Amino acid sequence: MNGQGQLPDLKVIAFDVFGTVVDWHSGIAAEVAQVLPDVDSGAFALAWRRGYQPAMKTVMARIASGEGGFTLLDDLHLGILEHVLAEFGVTHLDDERKRELNRAWHRLPAWPDAVQGLTRLKRKYTICTLSNGNIGLLTDMAKRAGLPWDCVLSAEVFRAYKPDSRTYLGVAKVFDVPPEQVMLAAAHHDDLAAARGCGLLTGYIERPLEFGVANPKDVSPQPGNTLHARDIDALADLLGC
């Protein structure tokens, strides 16, 4: 698709955040380098992020079995950090310094195109987050990076994590529009596929350096997505903003 005229009913664009809007790898690596100068900060950042999916699956399984409740991403990240510190042989950080390092996720830098692209999209559409990040984390991040969200929506709001359908359909419910008037914009095809299964439009955002310059990601178009854009500025171009 090439323009807004082909999406006349689109009202809301919900954005995945980590990797799509902010550069988690360089942000985490930079803070790790300051706190742990003797550690390979890039490898540490990858290990911390790599622990996310297994930890999330464990939490979701506990919720499904009735053995546990909703867990904020801040708490999940802190638990993963403990394991990664052990993996890298770091034993000297006290609890306060661990918590401060964990807050690096609140301070991630936006991709260079993000603020301008979001500002352009905001002129015609309601733009919001749809992230497994908790509200406090996403709000701190937005203030620091200048992200101009109309609304911060989170798994915390819906008490469910993506890819649970309650998250995608929850956006439509919040804004009182049908799912087909909502687009999920994300740099992850699995997230987009889940949104598409709920009836949302989908926009893929290329982020070839999400995992760092040494680990380029395949950003080839995949069938099914409504739009495919180089970055958020390019998405604004495609939508005539």
C-alpha positions in Angstrom: 0.0 0.0 0.0 1.2 3.5 -0.8 -0.9 6.1 0.9 -3.5 7.1 3.4 -6.3 6.9 0.8 -6.1 3.1 0.9 -6.6 3.1 4.7 -9.4 5.6 5.1 -10.8 4.0 8.3 -7.5 3.8 10.3 -7.9 5.7 13.6 -5.3 4.4 16.0 -1.7 3.3 15.6 -0.4 1.3 18.6 3.4 0.8 18.7 5.5 -2.0 20.1 8.2 -0.2 22.0 11.4 -2.2 22.7 13.3 -2.5 19.4 10.6 -0.8 17.4 10.7 2.7 18.9 13.7 2.6 21.2 17.2 1.0 20.7 17.4 -1.3 23.7 20.7 -2.9 22.7 22.9 0.2 22.5 21.1 1.7 25.5 21.6 -1.2 27.8 25.2 -1.8 26.5 26.1 1.8 27.2 24.9 1.6 30.8 26.4 -1.8 31.5 29.8 -0.4 30.2 29.6 2.4 32.8 28.7 0.1 35.7 30.7 -3.0 34.7 33.7 -1.8 32.6 35.4 -5.2 32.6 32.4 -7.0 31.1 31.5 -7.3 27.4 28.6 -4.9 27.5 27.2 -5.8 24.1 27.1 -9.5 25.0 25.6 -8.7 28.4 22.8 -6.7 26.8 22.0 -9.6 24.5 22.0 -12.1 27.4 19.7 -9.8 29.4 17.2 -9.5 26.5 17.6 -13.2 25.6 16.3 -14.1 29.1 13.0 -12.2 28.4 11.1 -14.8 26.4 11.8 -17.8 28.8 10.9 -15.6 31.8 7.7 -14.4 30.2 6.6 -17.9 29.3 7.2 -19.0 32.9 5.1 -16.2 34.2 2.3 -16.8 31.7 2.3 -20.5 32.5 2.0 -19.7 36.3 -0.9 -17.3 35.6 -2.7 -19.9 33.4 -2.4 -22.5 36.1 -3.6 -20.1 38.8 -0.3 -20.4 40.7 0.8 -16.7 40.1 -0.4 -13.2 39.3 0.6 -10.5 36.9 4.3 -9.5 37.2 5.5 -6.1 36.2 8.3 -6.1 33.5 10.5 -4.2 35.9 10.4 -7.1 38.3 10.9 -9.6 35.5 13.9 -7.7 34.3 15.4 -7.6 37.8 15.0 -11.4 38.1 16.7 -11.9 34.7 19.5 -9.5 35.7 20.4 -11.7 38.7 20.9 -14.7 36.4 22.9 -12.7 33.9 25.2 -11.3 36.5 25.9 -14.8 37.7 26.5 -15.9 34.1 29.1 -13.2 33.7 30.7 -13.8 37.1 29.7 -10.5 38.6 29.3 -10.7 42.3 30.1 -7.3 43.7 26.9 -5.3 43.0 24.7 -4.7 46.0 20.9 -4.6 45.7 20.7 -0.9 45.3 23.1 -0.9 42.4 21.3 -3.8 40.8 18.0 -1.9 41.0 19.6 1.2 39.5 21.1 -0.8 36.6 17.7 -2.4 36.1 16.3 1.1 35.6 18.4 1.3 32.4 15.4 0.0 30.7 13.6 3.2 31.6 16.3 5.3 30.0 16.6 3.7 26.5 17.3 6.0 23.6 14.8 6.5 20.8 15.8 5.4 17.3 16.8 8.6 15.4 13.6 8.6 13.3 11.2 7.9 16.1 10.3 11.3 17.6 9.9 13.0 14.2 7.9 10.1 12.8 5.6 9.8 15.7 5.0 13.5 15.7 4.0 13.4 12.1 1.7 10.4 12.7 0.1 12.1 15.7 -1.3 14.9 13.6 -3.7 12.5 11.9 -4.0 9.5 14.2 -4.1 8.6 17.8 -0.8 7.0 18.7 -0.1 4.9 21.7 2.2 2.3 23.1 1.2 -1.4 23.3 4.1 -3.0 25.2 4.7 -5.6 27.8 6.6 -2.9 29.6 4.9 -1.5 32.7 3.3 2.0 32.8 5.9 3.6 35.0 8.7 2.3 32.8 7.0 3.4 29.5 6.2 6.8 31.0 9.8 7.4 32.2 11.1 6.4 28.8 8.7 8.7 27.0 9.6 11.7 29.1 13.4 11.1 28.7 13.3 10.4 25.0 10.6 12.9 24.1 8.2 10.4 22.7 4.9 12.2 22.0 2.4 9.5 22.9 -1.3 10.4 23.1 -1.7 7.5 25.6 0.5 4.9 27.3 -1.1 1.4 27.1 0.6 -1.6 28.6 0.1 -5.2 29.5 -0.3 -3.8 33.0 -3.6 -2.1 31.8 -5.0 -5.4 30.5 -3.4 -7.7 33.1 -2.3 -9.8 30.2 0.9 -9.9 28.1 1.3 -9.9 24.3 0.5 -12.0 22.4 -2.7 -12.5 24.4 -5.6 -11.3 22.4 -6.8 -9.2 25.3 -3.9 -6.8 24.7 -4.6 -6.1 21.0 -8.4 -6.1 21.3 -7.9 -4.0 24.5 -6.6 -1.1 22.4 -9.7 -1.1 20.3 -11.9 -1.2 23.4 -10.0 1.7 25.0 -10.6 3.9 22.0 -14.1 2.5 21.2 -13.2 1.5 17.7 -13.4 -1.8 15.8 -10.2 -3.8 15.6 -9.9 -3.0 11.9 -9.5 0.7 12.7 -6.3 -0.1 14.8 -2.9 -0.7 13.4 -0.1 -2.4 15.3 3.3 -1.1 14.3 6.2 -3.3 15.3 9.6 -4.6 14.3 8.7 -8.2 15.2 6.7 -10.5 12.9 5.4 -12.7 15.7 3.8 -9.7 17.4 2.3 -8.5 14.1 0.9 -12.0 13.3 -0.9 -12.1 16.7 -2.4 -8.7 16.1 -3.5 -9.6 12.6 -5.2 -12.7 14.1 -7.3 -10.3 16.2 -8.3 -8.3 13.1 -5.9 -5.4 13.5 -4.0 -3.8 10.6 -0.2 -4.3 10.8 2.8 -2.2 9.9 6.3 -3.7 9.9 9.1 -1.4 10.9 12.6 -2.4 9.8 15.1 -2.4 12.6 18.1 -4.3 11.1 20.4 -3.3 14.0 18.0 -4.1 16.8 20.6 -6.7 18.2 23.6 -4.5 17.5 25.8 -3.9 14.4 27.5 -7.2 14.9 24.2 -9.1 14.7 22.2 -7.7 11.7 18.6 -8.9 11.5 16.7 -10.0 8.4 14.1 -7.4 7.7 12.7 -8.8 4.5 9.0 -8.2 3.9 6.6 -10.9 4.9 3.1 -11.5 3.5 0.1 -10.5 5.5 1.4 -7.1 6.8 -0.7 -4.1 5.7 2.4 -1.9 5.4 6.2 -2.4 5.4 8.3 0.7 6.3 12.0 1.4 6.6 11.4 3.3 9.8 8.7 5.4 11.5 9.3 8.4 9.3 8.8 6.2 6.3 5.5 4.8 7.9 4.4 8.4 8.1 5.2 8.9 4.4 3.2 5.8 3.5 0.2 7.1 5.5 0.3 10.6 3.9 1.3 12.4 7.1 
